[in-house]
Every structure is written in C-alpha cells, then in structure tokens.
Amino acid sequence: MMNLARVRTTGVDITTNMYYHLNKKHSFELTGSYSLQRAENRTDHSSPHYGKQIAYIPQSTWSIAIGWQNPYINVSVTNSGLSERWATNEHYDGTRMGGFAETSISLWRGIEIRKMSCIVRASVLN
C-alpha cells in the first residue's frame, strides 16, 4: 500500500429494507444494499496509471438478506460480494484479484434469564 497525492472518488450507495408481517408472531424482512464506487488515481496526469482504480478498492459491493422472525427460532440468509479489484495501483499483469460472493445462514433466538436478555446464535459462513 502507498499513499497517493490526489484521488478522485465518485459513486452511489443504495440501501432498502422491506418488512412483511404475516401476523403478530411471524414476519419477514428483506434488506439489500449496493455500492458503486470509482476511486481513481489523480496524482500525475502524465503517468500511464493516471485514472486507474486504486488498489484493493472494488467498484461494486452488494449485500442482500432475508430473515424470518417467529416464536421458535429466527432464520436469516445473507449473500454479499464484491467485484474485481487490483493488488497494485498500476494494474500490472497478475495483480487482478477476482470478485467473489459469499452466503451465510444464521439461526438465533432471544431468551430471557431472570432479568437479562440474551441472544443465542449459530451461523454457517461460506
């Protein structure tokens, strides 16, 4: 990693949440987010690397999650990922790092012990 004298970053972030209540005890939640970010090296206009995406910064990241809350055990499934990125600011051959996505599943339940609230959670992460 190295510091750059000038950088220009532009982008947009979008986030949404939706809830659906089946009844008093059952509800679904859908949450999504997307980020598009262009972070460019603007240090030296005469450099062949001018205007290239900064190392380790993906242009796109996203996440989507669906959850079911109920009286028994709550469930959520999340998928998140990011686009390709570069290991160097110069984008030399062999420094491209491919994008990826991962999925996780969580089960949890809130319990009360005497006057304390506690959440017990188990997750499987990709």
Steps between C-alpha positions, in 0.01 A plus 500: 500500500612853435360846545395688190517877476166538321199277470152555359219285633147500362220256556156420625365292791152350500340327799149365544306319772161334461291338771202270467302400807301178454350538846607604851758222529637457148672756280743515211767759434685559175803727508720593207788734435715586200799729470662617178826683557759628259819593688759629252866584530529871410859561614692551173311576178796385286520159669366194314328405829304825523125439529528132597305351789694515829641172631268278707191717436226308315266698277192310618397349831160356589307319766154348518344334803166340574390421851206324661414593858270264687435370854722192456834572333578792273671437166696725267686441175748758375686525170769763458784562263721735310638549151856455383774722637873545452792428733701793356412850385677426170274200411794286389434156352433247774383759756128474419305354791171345389171591656312265726173440679432317823188368666429453868210350693422591859261362757434693818265540787463759770462364850452658839677369806370668812516868407763465226436476127732282298523397135624153411622480140646234274630584153645316204727725298621433151 
